[in-house]
Amino acid sequence: MKTRETKRWRKERRALNASLKLPGRGKSISIEEIKQLLERYRAALRKTGE
């Protein structure tokens, strides 16, 4: 059962990373890229009204 949960979590994480346009596993991300990512996230939240 733990294995299924782990596989599902990994699949969901990959989907989230793809939707947020995060770099692949083992790649670094700069502070500036994090700031841009947060701004896109905030803009998406504003659009949904949350």
OpenMM code with the backbone's topology and positions (N, CA, C; nanometers):
from openmm import Vec3, app, unit

residues = "MET LYS THR ARG GLU THR LYS ARG TRP ARG LYS GLU ARG ARG ALA LEU ASN ALA SER LEU LYS LEU PRO GLY ARG GLY LYS SER ILE SER ILE GLU GLU ILE LYS GLN LEU LEU GLU ARG TYR ARG ALA ALA LEU ARG LYS THR GLY GLU".split()
positions = [
    Vec3(0.0823, -0.1195, 0.0000),
    Vec3(0.0000, 0.0000, 0.0000),
    Vec3(0.0866, 0.1258, 0.0000),
    Vec3(0.1943, 0.1233, 0.0759),
    Vec3(0.2826, 0.2384, 0.0787),
    Vec3(0.3428, 0.2647, -0.0591),
    Vec3(0.3712, 0.1581, -0.1306),
    Vec3(0.4287, 0.1724, -0.2641),
    Vec3(0.3312, 0.2412, -0.3586),
    Vec3(0.2048, 0.2046, -0.3524),
    Vec3(0.1042, 0.2700, -0.4374),
    Vec3(0.0947, 0.4182, -0.4054),
    Vec3(0.0934, 0.4507, -0.2767),
    Vec3(0.0861, 0.5914, -0.2370),
    Vec3(0.2083, 0.6674, -0.2853),
    Vec3(0.3245, 0.6052, -0.2753),
    Vec3(0.4475, 0.6696, -0.3200),
    Vec3(0.4445, 0.6926, -0.4705),
    Vec3(0.4021, 0.5926, -0.5464),
    Vec3(0.3936, 0.6080, -0.6919),
    Vec3(0.2950, 0.7177, -0.7294),
    Vec3(0.1802, 0.7200, -0.6617),
    Vec3(0.0800, 0.8227, -0.6906),
    Vec3(0.1352, 0.9609, -0.6583),
    Vec3(0.2036, 0.9724, -0.5434),
    Vec3(0.2599, 1.1007, -0.5041),
    Vec3(0.3624, 1.1483, -0.6064),
    Vec3(0.4480, 1.0564, -0.6519),
    Vec3(0.5486, 1.0931, -0.7518),
    Vec3(0.4832, 1.1384, -0.8816),
    Vec3(0.3794, 1.0690, -0.9235),
    Vec3(0.3083, 1.1055, -1.0463),
    Vec3(0.2462, 1.2439, -1.0322),
    Vec3(0.1831, 1.2700, -0.9181),
    Vec3(0.1220, 1.4008, -0.8947),
    Vec3(0.2275, 1.5101, -0.8896),
    Vec3(0.3419, 1.4802, -0.8282),
    Vec3(0.4489, 1.5792, -0.8196),
    Vec3(0.5024, 1.6132, -0.9580),
    Vec3(0.5204, 1.5106, -1.0425),
    Vec3(0.5673, 1.5361, -1.1794),
    Vec3(0.4674, 1.6219, -1.2558),
    Vec3(0.3387, 1.5936, -1.2386),
    Vec3(0.2357, 1.6720, -1.3065),
    Vec3(0.2387, 1.8163, -1.2582),
    Vec3(0.2547, 1.8348, -1.1278),
    Vec3(0.2613, 1.9700, -1.0732),
    Vec3(0.3840, 2.0425, -1.1246),
    Vec3(0.4986, 1.9764, -1.1243),
    Vec3(0.6204, 2.0384, -1.1754),
    Vec3(0.6048, 2.0783, -1.3214),
    Vec3(0.5407, 1.9940, -1.3996),
    Vec3(0.5197, 2.0252, -1.5408),
    Vec3(0.4269, 2.1452, -1.5558),
    Vec3(0.3206, 2.1497, -1.4759),
    Vec3(0.2258, 2.2601, -1.4879),
    Vec3(0.2866, 2.3911, -1.4396),
    Vec3(0.3781, 2.3841, -1.3434),
    Vec3(0.4448, 2.5044, -1.2939),
    Vec3(0.5728, 2.5349, -1.3705),
    Vec3(0.6072, 2.4504, -1.4661),
    Vec3(0.7259, 2.4658, -1.5500),
    Vec3(0.8537, 2.4655, -1.4669),
    Vec3(0.8609, 2.3727, -1.3718),
    Vec3(0.9818, 2.3577, -1.2915),
    Vec3(1.0833, 2.2745, -1.3678),
    Vec3(1.2121, 2.2947, -1.3397),
    Vec3(1.3135, 2.2138, -1.4075),
    Vec3(1.3057, 2.0685, -1.3630),
    Vec3(1.3625, 1.9821, -1.4426),
    Vec3(1.3606, 1.8393, -1.4120),
    Vec3(1.4443, 1.8035, -1.2909),
    Vec3(1.4354, 1.6802, -1.2529),
    Vec3(1.5064, 1.6293, -1.1354),
    Vec3(1.6574, 1.6480, -1.1506),
    Vec3(1.7199, 1.6951, -1.0444),
    Vec3(1.8642, 1.7119, -1.0447),
    Vec3(1.9118, 1.8447, -1.1012),
    Vec3(1.8202, 1.9296, -1.1435),
    Vec3(1.8588, 2.0599, -1.1968),
    Vec3(1.8300, 2.1672, -1.0927),
    Vec3(1.9139, 2.2674, -1.0898),
    Vec3(1.8957, 2.3739, -0.9914),
    Vec3(1.8057, 2.4835, -1.0475),
    Vec3(1.7556, 2.5657, -0.9573),
    Vec3(1.6698, 2.6767, -0.9961),
    Vec3(1.7202, 2.8006, -0.9226),
    Vec3(1.7285, 2.9125, -0.9923),
    Vec3(1.7831, 3.0341, -0.9322),
    Vec3(1.6765, 3.1074, -0.8510),
    Vec3(1.7227, 3.1990, -0.7674),
    Vec3(1.6317, 3.2801, -0.6864),
    Vec3(1.5385, 3.3597, -0.7779),
    Vec3(1.5923, 3.4116, -0.8858),
    Vec3(1.5101, 3.4896, -0.9792),
    Vec3(1.4003, 3.4030, -1.0400),
    Vec3(1.4338, 3.2788, -1.0734),
    Vec3(1.3331, 3.1873, -1.1273),
    Vec3(1.2260, 3.1559, -1.0229),
    Vec3(1.2666, 3.1454, -0.8970),
    Vec3(1.1699, 3.1218, -0.7896),
    Vec3(1.0757, 3.2404, -0.7765),
    Vec3(1.1300, 3.3605, -0.7850),
    Vec3(1.0464, 3.4809, -0.7771),
    Vec3(0.9446, 3.4835, -0.8911),
    Vec3(0.9879, 3.4485, -1.0112),
    Vec3(0.8970, 3.4453, -1.1259),
    Vec3(0.7906, 3.3387, -1.1071),
    Vec3(0.8298, 3.2243, -1.0554),
    Vec3(0.7360, 3.1161, -1.0289),
    Vec3(0.6305, 3.1595, -0.9272),
    Vec3(0.6734, 3.2240, -0.8196),
    Vec3(0.5789, 3.2720, -0.7186),
    Vec3(0.4835, 3.3758, -0.7767),
    Vec3(0.5337, 3.4613, -0.8625),
    Vec3(0.4472, 3.5619, -0.9239),
    Vec3(0.3428, 3.4963, -1.0137),
    Vec3(0.3822, 3.3937, -1.0901),
    Vec3(0.2845, 3.3214, -1.1728),
    Vec3(0.1803, 3.2529, -1.0852),
    Vec3(0.2256, 3.1965, -0.9734),
    Vec3(0.1348, 3.1290, -0.8803),
    Vec3(0.0354, 3.2290, -0.8212),
    Vec3(0.0847, 3.3433, -0.7782),
    Vec3(-0.0038, 3.4470, -0.7225),
    Vec3(-0.1042, 3.4959, -0.8266),
    Vec3(-0.0586, 3.5134, -0.9496),
    Vec3(-0.1486, 3.5574, -1.0560),
    Vec3(-0.2574, 3.4533, -1.0803),
    Vec3(-0.2204, 3.3264, -1.0773),
    Vec3(-0.3191, 3.2195, -1.0959),
    Vec3(-0.4200, 3.2191, -0.9819),
    Vec3(-0.3738, 3.2426, -0.8605),
    Vec3(-0.4658, 3.2481, -0.7464),
    Vec3(-0.5614, 3.3664, -0.7586),
    Vec3(-0.5101, 3.4802, -0.8055),
    Vec3(-0.5976, 3.5975, -0.8236),
    Vec3(-0.7061, 3.5687, -0.9269),
    Vec3(-0.6699, 3.4967, -1.0327),
    Vec3(-0.7675, 3.4635, -1.1365),
    Vec3(-0.8778, 3.3730, -1.0839),
    Vec3(-0.8421, 3.2824, -0.9919),
    Vec3(-0.9420, 3.1907, -0.9375),
    Vec3(-1.0189, 3.2531, -0.8218),
    Vec3(-0.9746, 3.3699, -0.7759),
    Vec3(-1.0455, 3.4398, -0.6690),
    Vec3(-1.0109, 3.3925, -0.5298),
    Vec3(-0.8998, 3.3244, -0.5138),
    Vec3(-0.8590, 3.2765, -0.3803),
    Vec3(-0.7579, 3.3693, -0.3191),
] * unit.nanometer
topology = app.Topology()
chain = topology.addChain("A")
for resn in residues:
    res = topology.addResidue(resn, chain)
    for name in ("N", "CA", "C"):
        topology.addAtom(name, app.Element.getBySymbol(name[0]), res)
